[in-house]
Amino acid sequence: MVFHRGLAVGLFLSLTLALFVSTKSFASDNKKSYALSHYIMAVIHEDLGEVGKAIEEYKKVLKTDPENSTVHLNLASSYIKNNDLVKAIDELNIVVKLDPEAIEPHAILAILYSAQNKLDQATLEYELALKNASKLEPENLDIYKSLGAIYLQQKKFKEAENTYKLIIKMAPNDAQAHFYLGSVYNELNNNELAKREIKKALELKPDYDEALNFLGYLYVEQNVNLEQAEVMIRKALELSANNGAYIDSLGWLYFKQDKIQEAVKQLQKAILLLEDPVIYDHLGDAYFKLKDINNAKLNWEKSLKLDSKQNKVKEKLEKLSNK
């Protein structure tokens, strides 16, 4: 099945740091006034855009109070403004060690890693930020939904299952949670539980286009209830006409119905909207059914180029080579 590439729920975390002095910000010894004066100077320099001077002042504070997580966080912010991401990351990692339950350092680390295209590290930091946020707001469903999406992206399916079950326990009528729990069961190859959860999502939200397409596609894959599948896929397309994933589902339905020319037409349209290995694989199958070996091979190769771990596509190409 073709899914949207982005996460279904928002994971955009703001890169803003509040400059403040808490009651525990500075060591309560005779050096407190020294540290505080340098901290204030650092803030003033930052306000004036004198980032280099601010960095030097924060460093002076840390010589006196090296375990002050607030100052390390602000120093990281200054390094970011100075475009010194390596030092910023070092400071943020110090904050994490000093304050394991903090949210901000993990959120900022995630953004920095994303900017460096270190997506696995970014995803891990988002996960840690959301976990810490859930401790502060244990009834905030959006936090758990974002965490569930992270687990799905990481392919931590048991963790994702437990997260969506928790959401459903708190909000039994949350259609989105049922939909994503169904997605988890699909990944775990439990089709019956997947269909049960998607049907529940549609019961709660009949015009849920993603759920309509998902259930329709599951029927097509199993080659059952094809008439019902067509109704659901077409309804999904009424709600989102230019969705490449939904058009792929319709094309694959035609393939299962042995309407191969119509299948090719829809799959070609889908690939223009969404370049995805599954669609290329489907299009290769359709061309192969038409005995168009060159186009079948071309599309399977494109599919494999996008996802080299597809053993079934590899087998198809190997069989062509052996002929």
Residue pairs with C-beta under 8 A, 6 or more apart in sequence:
1 186
1 214
1 217
1 218
1 221
1 245
1 249
1 278
2 244
2 245
2 248
2 249
2 274
2 276
2 278
2 279
3 183
3 245
4 245
7 146
7 149
7 150
7 152
7 153
8 149
8 176
8 180
8 210
9 142
9 145
9 146
9 148
9 149
9 176
10 146
11 126
11 146
11 149
11 150
13 107
13 108
13 110
13 111
13 126
13 129
15 80
15 107
15 108
15 111
17 73
17 74
17 76
17 77
17 104
17 108
19 43
19 46
19 74
19 77
20 70
21 36
21 39
21 70
22 70
25 39
25 68
25 70
25 71
26 32
26 35
26 36
26 39
26 61
26 65
26 68
27 35
27 64
27 65
27 68
31 64
31 65
34 64
35 61
35 64
35 65
35 68
38 57
38 58
38 60
38 61
38 64
39 57
39 58
39 61
39 71
41 53
41 57
42 53
42 54
42 55
42 57
42 58
42 61
42 74
42 78
43 54
43 74
45 51
45 53
45 54
45 57
46 54
46 74
46 78
46 81
51 78
51 81
51 82
52 82
54 78
55 75
55 78
55 79
55 82
58 71
58 74
58 75
58 78
59 75
61 68
61 71
62 68
62 71
62 72
62 75
65 71
67 98
69 94
69 95
69 98
69 99
69 102
72 91
72 92
72 94
72 95
72 98
73 91
73 92
73 95
73 104
73 105
75 91
76 87
76 88
76 89
76 91
76 92
76 95
76 105
76 108
77 88
79 85
79 87
79 88
79 91
80 88
80 108
80 112
85 112
85 115
85 116
88 108
88 112
89 109
89 112
92 105
92 108
92 109
92 112
93 105
93 109
95 102
95 104
95 105
96 102
96 105
96 106
96 109
99 105
101 132
101 135
102 132
103 129
103 132
103 133
103 136
106 125
106 126
106 128
106 129
106 132
107 125
107 126
107 129
109 121
109 122
109 125
110 122
110 123
110 125
110 126
110 129
111 122
113 119
113 121
113 122
113 125
114 122
123 150
123 153
123 154
124 154
126 146
126 150
127 147
127 150
127 151
127 154
130 143
130 146
130 147
130 150
131 147
133 140
133 143
134 140
134 143
134 144
134 147
137 143
139 170
141 167
141 170
141 171
141 174
141 177
144 163
144 166
144 167
144 170
145 167
145 176
145 177
145 180
147 163
148 160
148 163
148 164
148 167
148 177
148 180
149 180
151 157
151 159
151 160
151 163
152 160
152 180
152 183
152 184
152 187
155 187
157 184
157 187
157 188
160 180
160 184
161 181
161 184
161 185
161 188
164 177
164 178
164 180
164 181
164 184
165 181
167 174
167 177
168 174
168 177
168 178
168 181
171 177
173 204
174 204
175 200
175 201
175 202
175 204
175 205
175 208
175 211
176 201
178 197
178 198
178 200
178 201
178 204
179 197
179 198
179 201
179 208
179 210
179 211
179 214
181 197
182 193
182 194
182 195
182 196
182 197
182 198
182 201
182 211
182 214
183 194
183 214
185 191
185 193
185 194
185 197
186 194
186 214
186 218
191 218
191 222
194 218
195 215
195 218
198 211
198 214
198 215
198 218
199 215
201 208
201 211
202 208
202 211
202 212
202 215
205 211
207 235
207 239
209 235
209 236
209 239
209 240
209 243
209 246
210 236
212 232
212 233
212 235
212 236
212 239
213 232
213 233
213 236
213 243
213 245
213 246
213 249
215 229
215 232
216 228
216 229
216 230
216 231
216 232
216 233
216 236
216 249
216 253
217 229
217 233
217 249
217 252
219 225
219 226
219 228
219 229
219 232
220 226
220 229
220 233
220 249
220 252
220 253
220 256
221 252
223 256
226 253
226 256
226 257
229 253
230 250
230 253
233 246
233 249
233 250
233 253
234 250
236 243
236 246
236 249
237 243
237 246
237 247
237 250
240 246
242 273
243 273
243 274
244 270
244 271
244 272
244 273
244 274
244 276
244 279
245 270
245 274
245 276
247 266
247 267
247 269
247 270
247 273
248 266
248 267
248 270
248 274
248 276
248 278
248 279
248 282
250 266
251 262
251 263
251 264
251 265
251 266
251 267
251 269
251 270
251 279
251 282
251 283
251 286
252 263
252 267
252 282
254 260
254 262
254 263
254 266
255 263
255 282
255 285
255 286
255 289
260 286
260 289
260 290
261 290
263 282
263 286
264 283
264 286
264 287
264 290
267 279
267 282
267 283
267 286
268 283
270 279
271 279
271 280
271 283
275 306
276 306
277 302
277 303
277 304
277 306
277 307
277 310
277 313
278 303
280 299
280 300
280 302
280 303
280 306
281 299
281 300
281 303
281 310
281 312
281 313
283 295
283 299
284 295
284 296
284 297
284 298
284 299
284 300
284 303
284 313
284 316
285 296
287 293
287 295
287 296
287 299
288 296
288 316
293 320
296 316
296 320
297 317
297 320
300 313
300 316
300 317
301 317
303 310
303 313
304 310
304 313
304 314
304 317
